Structures are given as C-alpha cells and as structure tokens.
Amino acid sequence: MLQKTPQKSEPRRAAPRILLYSHDTFGLGHIRRTRAIAIALADANPGASILIVTGSPIVGRFDFPDGIDFVRIPGVVKLPSGDYVTHNMGLDIEQTVKLRRAIIRQTARVFDPDLVIVDKEPTGFRGEMLHTLKKMRERGAHVVLGVRDVLDDAESLATEWKRKQAIEAVETFYDELWVYGLEDLYNPLEGLPLSDAALSKVRYTGYLRRQTADWPDPSVARERPDDFVLVTTGGGGDGDVLIDWTLSAYESDPTLNTPAVIVFGPFMNPESRRAFETRAHRFRTIETMSFDSRIERLMIEARGVIAMGGYNTFCEILSFDKPAAIAPRVSPRLEQFIRAKAAERVGLIRMLPPVDESTHDPAIMADAIRGLATQPPPSKAAIPGLLDGLDRVVDLAEAALAEPRI
C-alpha cells in the first residue's frame, strides 16, 4: 500500500486549495453533484481556491460563485453499444484519454491541492487519475472518494470494480470514502471485497441538500400557474420515454388539465425534442423548455415532480419537499430502480413502472400527475439526518484540512 512520502510535517495553508474531479462522460449528474459540493466548501472556506476538473460539455453553462473555477478536459460520449468515442475532436479514444490524463496531471501538479475529492470513479475514466492520485498522496494531499447513495446492484458493481481495478485504488490511494446518502436506506459498497481498513474509512453524509443560488440572476422569471407539475429528465439523453409517456397521458385523457412544465434536458436528441414540442404545444396547459441551469427555481414553484430518479433530481425533490412520482430506468444499470424502490419503501416518493418497459399505460401517468396534489411530501417520512449531506461534507473537509500536511 502506498504511503505518503515521509517528510517534515507542514501546516496547511490558511487559504486551502481544493481540487474536485468529475469524469462526466455525458449527462448532468456528476457535474451537478460536484458543483453543489464545491459551492458548499466555498461558502465555508472564504478565501479558498476551489478548482473543478471535468469532462462535462456544458460546465460553462452553470453559474459559479467567487472562489470556484473549472478546467474543462476533452469530452467523451458513451455509445449504446457501451463503447466510448471522443465528443468533438477527431482523435480516437486512446488519444483523447492520453490528452485528458496529461491535462489532469499538470493541473494537479501546478495547483498543488490540500484536498482532492474524486467523484464516483476511483481510478478516473479509463484510469486517467491513477498517476495524479499517486503524486497527490506523495505530496501530502488528503484524498477522498465520494460516491452517490446507489452505484449499481452488488453483483454488477463488483464485476465493474474488478475490471477497473477500483478495489486496489481504494485500498491504496484514498484516505476516506464519503457516501452521499444514508446507510439505513442503502449500502452502495455492499458485496465489494474491501478490507476492514478500507471500510473503516467510509463516512455516510446524508443526501446533499440543494438551494437556489443567492448571486444575481439576469433572467426574467416567467409567470406560471401556481399548481403546475414539473416533468424533468435530467440530462435528457435517455428521457424520450418519460416525455412520450407524459404527453400520452394528456392526449388520451381530455379531463387531465393539470398545468405542466416539461424540461427536456440539454442532451435530448434534437429531432425527438422538436417532435415532443409539436405535441406539447397543442395543449395550452403545457410549457416546454430545453434546459434550465437553475432548475431549482422551477422545483420550488411546482406542485410536484414527475422524473426518472437520478441522484440530483432525487436530492432536489427531498430538498424542496415536493411530492414526486419516479419512473426509474433499469438499463444500463439498476441504480435508479434501487433508489426509487428504497425511497418508496420509506414513504419518500411514489414509484412508477420503469421507463425501460415496452409499454406504458397513459392512465397510470395521468393518475400519478393528478395524485401529486394529495400525495404527502417527503418530509412526512421524518427521517433523521436525511439532508445533512453538505453540512457533513463541510465538517469532514474541515477536519481533513486541519491535519498537518505530511
């Protein structure tokens, strides 16, 4: 096991440097979680320098307060076959990973962080973080792996981590493992062959509470009915079925007059989006938009939420205490299904049939949309520590930064 290079103990900087890595092949989940953590750390550490290294193609469309900046590494896209290709450039995937690895390595070397937080992937995309993790440990940085509440079913996760040599990375490079959820709901590390020493590093934080930004908003808010339902697909790359199912409910039931705001997501196929817009605009009660980087505002205003149940959407549903009906996907991983099933069990949401099923009854969706008016909000479940995630992350980070750098 790699040990930090023995050298004279040095105090941490008064103004710490924090590096967050988010591999972000395609979608919104990783970068939105990383952004929420970065903002919480910036609020708690005035004067800190916080740098996000990410492959997200839309990171520049988000707002960041003072103290936070980002480095965009070349993006990659996962194909339906499971293979990866470069997002924009004409490089093959091996060349792209080599370039990403070099940018990450040089950025970390010059930035010289006191604290490194890696999101979800212990080795980074195709192992691109391994050299940087080794060097950061040698230079005395405190290195953390942060994972969401659910990764996948235990058998699939064990296979994946074995293939990626993730167990070895966790055992060797990480000082702590932060789980952004509650152990009473789900243990995402169950079934992994981690040593007792590695398991002793696990810290459950609770879910990451979301809030609206308090820096100026240049946009002009639109007036909407007070009782609209928000339909969100997250990134939208796999959201076609949910949108089609929702529109079918309105098309098949003329008595369904609940106003709706449908957010397609920035990664929805443009042809699909245009077809959905044509269908939606036949209803005066339905508004559509492609993307809102501050979707939290819509969530606050909505009566309830129809969604697929990714981690960030789930955190927003809890944070703004909104009745929600979730139609999870079950492919390519069971993450959303496991989360939705556990959440319904404790009374946090209503679970709908998975979006991956071959048929979807419009009457079920119409009933779910109507039911949001009387469905209890998540707060009725009264689960202690449910939304303590960001506070706990700040406390853990402050403890790590208080240790001498050796």
N, C-alpha and C positions, 0 to 999 in steps of 0.2 A: 504494500500500500504506500502510495506517495505521501511523504511528509513535507511540511513546509520547511524550506531551507533554513537550517539553524543560523541565526544571526542576531545581532544585538536588537533587543526589543525597542520599538519606537512608538511614541504615542500617535494616535490617529489625528488626522487633520481637524482643525476647528471647523472648517467648511468641508464636509466629506464629499467624495466623488462616488457616485453610484452608477453602475452600468447594468442595464437591463437588456437581455437578448430575447427576441421573439422571431422564430424562424419564418412564420407566415408564408406558407406556400400560396394559398388563395383563400380568401374569406375575411371575416371581421373579428372572429372570436379571440384570437391570440393578441392582436394589437390592441383591442379594446380593453382586455383584461390588464395588459401591460401598462397601458395609458392610465387606467384607474389607479394602479399601484404607484406609478410614478408621480401622479398628482398628489396622492396622499403623503408620499415621502417628501415631496417638495414643500407642502404645507407645514409639515412637522419639522423640517430642517431648513429654515431660512438661510440663504447663502450657499446651500448645497448646489453642486453641479451634477445634474442627472442626465445621462445620455442613453437613449434607446437605439439599439442596433436591430434593424428589422428588414425583412424582405417584403413587407406589405406594400402593394402597389398604390394604396390610397392613404398612406400615413399622412401625406401632406394636406389632406382634406380635413384633418382634425385640428382643433384648437389645442394649444399647449400654453400654460402659464409660464411666467418667468422662472428660470432655473432649469427648464427642461428643453432639450433639443434632441434631434434624431439623426442617425446615419442610415441612409437607405442603401441596402445591398441589392444586387440584381435579383429580380423575382423569378420564381419558378411556378409552374402550374401542374397539378396532378390530373392526368387524363382518366377517363372512365376505366381504362384497362389497368390502372394502378401505376403506370409509368409516369415519369416526370419529364417535362420539357422546359426550356427557357421561355420566360414570358414574352419579352420584347426583342432581345438581341438575337443575332444569327449564330450564336455559339451553341455547341452541343452541351448536354447536361454536365458532363465531366468538366469541361472548360469553365462552365458557369460556377460550379461548386468550388473549383480551384480559385476563381476570382473572388467569390464570396469569402472563402477561408482566409485569403490574403488580406482583404479589407478588414475583416473582424480582428485578425491577429494584430495588424498595425494600429488599428483604432484603440484596442485594449492596451497595447504597449505604450502609446503616447498618452492616453487618458489616465492610465495607471489607477484604476478604481480601488477604493477601500472595500466596497461591497459589490458583488456580482450576483444578479438574480437571473436565472435561466428559466424560461417558460416551457414547461412540458417535456421537451426533448432533452434527455440527459447528455447526449453527445452532439446535439445540434443536428441540423439537416445533413444527412449522409456523413456524420462525423465531423462536420466543419468546426465544431467548438473544441475538439479534444486538445489540440495544441495550445489554444488560448487558456483553457481550464488549467492545464499543467503549469503554464507560465504564471497565471494569476495566483495559484496556490503557492508557487515558489516565491512570489513577491509579497506574500503575506495578506492577500485579499481574503475576505470571508466570502465563501462561495455557497450559494443556495440554489436548490432546485425547487421551483414552485409548480404544483400540479393542480388541476381542477378537481372537483369533487368526484368525478367519474372519468376514467380514461377509456375503458372498454370492459367487456366481460373478462373474467380472470384468465381463462384458457387462451383467448386471443392475445391478451396483453402479455402473458408470459412468453408466447411464441414471438411476438414482436420485439420485446426487450431482449430476448436471447439473440435474435437476428441482428439487432443493432448494437449488441454488446453494452447495453444500457446498465445492466447489473454491475458490471465491472466499473463503469464510470461512476455510478452512485457510490460504490464502496470506496473508490479511490480519491475522487476529486471534491466531494461535497461535504461541507460542514453541517448543513441542515437540509431537511426536506419539509417544505411548507405545503400543506394540503388546504386548498381554499374551499373548505366545506366542513361538515360535521361527521365525526366517526359514527354517531348514532344513526345517521341516515345511510351512509355507505362508506366502506373502506376501499379506496381505489387501488391500494397496494396488496390487497389480499391475494394470496396464491403466488406471489413473486418470491423467489428464493433469496431474500435479503438476509444478511447476517443480523444477529442481535444488536451488534454495534450500529449498523445502518438504521435499524428500526428504532433505536433509541434517539435518533436524530429527527424523527418525524414530529411535526407540530401541526395540529389541526387549528385552523384560524377561525372557522365560520365563513359564511359567504361574504363576498365583497360588496358592501353597501354602495349604491350609486346615488349621485345627487346631481342637480343641474349646475352648470358652470356659473360662477359668480363674476367672470370677466365679461366685458361688454359684448352684447350680441348685435351685430349690424343688421340683421334681417328684421323684417317686419312681420310680426305674428299675424296669422290669418284667423278670422273669426270662424268658429265651428260650432255645431250643436253641442250642448252640454253632455249628451248621453251617447256619444259615438263610441264604436268599438274599434280598437287598433288591431290591424292584421299585419304582422311583421314576419318576414322570412329570414331575418338576419342578413347575411351577405347576399342571399338570393340565388346563388349558383345552383342550389338544389331545391328552390322554393316553388317551382312550377305547379306541383300537385296541390300544395296548400292553397295557392291563389285560385286555381281552377275549381277546387272543391268549394271554396268560399263563394265564388261567383255563381257556381251552380246552385247553391242554396238560395240565393236571391232570384235566380232565373226560374227555379222550379216552384217557389213559394211566393205568390204575389202579396201575401199578408206580412211578409218579412220586411218591415220598414225601418229597422234599426239603422241609423247612420253609421257608416264605416269609413275609416281612413286606411287604405292599403299602401304599405311601403314595400316596394318590390325588392329593394336591395341593389347595390351597385354592380353585382356580378351576375344578375339575371340576364339570360340571353336576350338581346335587343328585339329579335323577332317575336319571342314569347311575350315580352313586355308590351309591345305595340298591340298584339292581339288581345291581351288582357285589358289594356286601356280602352280599346274599342268596345269590348263587352261591358266594362265598368261604367263607361260614360252614358250608357243607356239608362242608368239609374241616377236620379238627381241626389240620392242619399249617399252615393259612394264617391269619395275623393281618392285619387291616386297620386303617388309621388315615387320617384326613383330611389332617392336616398336622402336621409337627414342625419348629419353627423352629430346632431344633438337630439336624438330621438327620445331622450329622457323627458323632454318637454311634452311630447305627444303622449307618452306613457302616463304622465301625471294628469293630463286633461281627460284621458279616456275613461269610459265606464268600466271597461275590461279589455282583455287581450286574447287574441287568437294567434298562436305561434307554434313553431316546431320544437322549441325547447332546448336550444343551445345554452351553454353556461351563462353567457352575458345577458341574454333575454330573461333567463330564469332569475338572475340576480336583480334585474330591473323590476320584474314582477313582484319579487319579495320587497325590494326597497320602497317601491311606491304603493305597496299593499293593494295590488289590483287582482280582482278575480280573473282567473285565466283558464282557458281550455287549450291543452297542448296535444298536438298530433305529432309524435316523435317519428324520426326515421329510424330504421333498423339496419341500414346499409350505408356506407361500407363498414360501420362499427355500431355496436349496441349502446353507445354512450347515452344518447338522448332517451332511448327507451328505458334504460335502467334508471336514469334520473327522474323521468316522469312517473314511473311506477313507484319509486320510493317516495316521491313528493305527494302523490295521490294517497298513498298508504297513511301518511300522517296528516292529511287534510289541507295540504298547501295549494293544490291545483286539481282540476278535472282532467283526466287523461282520455283522449280520443283515440280511435284506431290509428295505427301507424300510417304515415303518408306513403309508405312503400307498398301498401296493399294494392291489389289490382283494381278493385272497385271501391268507390266512396259514395255512400248514401247521402244525397243532399239534405235529407230530412235530419240526419244526425248533426250536420253542421248547423242547420237552421235552429235546431233545438239548443245547441251549445251557445250560439250567438244570443238567443233570447234569454237563456239561463244565466248569462253573466249579470243580469240585472238583480237577481236574487241570490246568486252564489256567494257564500261567505268569503271575505278576503283572507289572505294568508295569515294575517295577524291573529285570527281566531284560533289558529292551531297552538299559539302561545309556546313556542319552542325556545328555551333559553339559549342565548349566545348565537342565534341563527344568523344575525347580520353583524357580527363583531369582527369580520374579516380584516377590514382595513385598519381598524384600531390595533388589532393583534399584530398585523404585519408591521405597523409603525413601531410597536413595542419591541418586536423581535429584531427589527433593523437597528433600533437604537441600542439594544443590548450588544449586538454584533459590532457596531461602530464604537462602542465604549471600550472594547477589548484592545489591548496594545497590538500593534501590527508587528508580527514577528516573521 
